Amino acid sequence: MKQQVVVIHGGDAFATYEEYISYLKDFELDFESLKKTTRSWKKNLSSDLGDNFEVISPRMPNGYNAKYLEWKIWFEKLIPYLEPGIIFVGHSLGGIFLAKYLSEENFPKQIKGCFLVAPPFNEDENGTRKIVEFTLPASLKKFEEQGGSITIYHSKDDPIVPFGELLKYKKEIPSARTVEFHNQEHFFGEHFPELVTDITSLSGVAK
């Protein structure tokens, strides 16, 4: 049986609809980037892990103006199809989503591990905007207890989620393994070999 890996992508969340509209109006469009066909590590993860892994990458609702309840409903549709020993990966907003969900809900199947990549804790955009829709509960104990082996990656030059957010996770989840980078920004590269190695090692499945 293949090792299942579920990847939850990032997104934006706003306290009000007005903030969202303001963001759209102020956003500076990079027209040249629209012409490029780029592949992120999330899209390459399946091929990088190999045939013994099954990578599931659901497109979460309304990524530009994400709402936690909508993501929760969509995420729970996956659960009947998941096998015990599942591995979760969450990038950016996807990371805080996993931390919140697994801190508030009882997951019905055994989780082998969770890998959070540059997750906000309660701020992003260098602390200028609160993650209201995805506010974490006062305690992350349940996440720590049922999330399996938890690893959190963050880069010191991240321009989107402040590096200090990693320190908050370290305080709240003492058992979590943290990995610090210096030049990966918000992890938008085409490949993520460290994650591939860590998933392979945790799974016990050969590439």
Phi, psi and omega in degrees: 000137181287149174283121178277137176229120179257126181249122177254118185284175179272188181176189177241148177224141184230149181291325182222161177295326179298321177297321179296314179298319178298319178299315180297319181292323185273347185296132179266111184284129174265094187298323182297325181294336180289341181273346186268143174256104182247148177243128179270170179299332180294321179284335181268354188298321181299312180290326180291326179282324178104181190290344181274004180239145175245108183263123179249122184234082181292141174275109183285151186294140167050058183300332181283337178216068190291142176239130186301315183300319179296317178295319180300313180300315182292317180300319184292341176292339179283330193307316181300339183265357184266144180263153174303143183090022181294149174244131178251142173231129178231127179256127174058243180299330176296331178289314180290330175300312180298318180298318180291310183300313184282354173268343185246337185243153173270111181282130189281356182230154182294134179254125180283322181186160177230131177243115180255125184249113179050051181278137170290154174259307172211009180215158166212188183048047179058035173086008184271346183222129179280147179271070190299310183298335185245028181303129180285151175291171183298329181235139175255020184300318181296321176300315180298323184283324185249358184276004181068213178282117185256127177234136181235127178252141175205149179247139183293341180257021180297119182273355185252308178250119183304142180299333179299340178297328178298321181296327178292319177295319180300323180290319185277335180234078186302331184278350183291143173272131179243141181234120183258134175245165181244342188218031180254001180048237183258024175058060177255013182289169182284333181223156181223075187298327180296318178294317179301315179297317182291320178295315180299316180296316181293321185290329185077009181257134180286149176290000000 
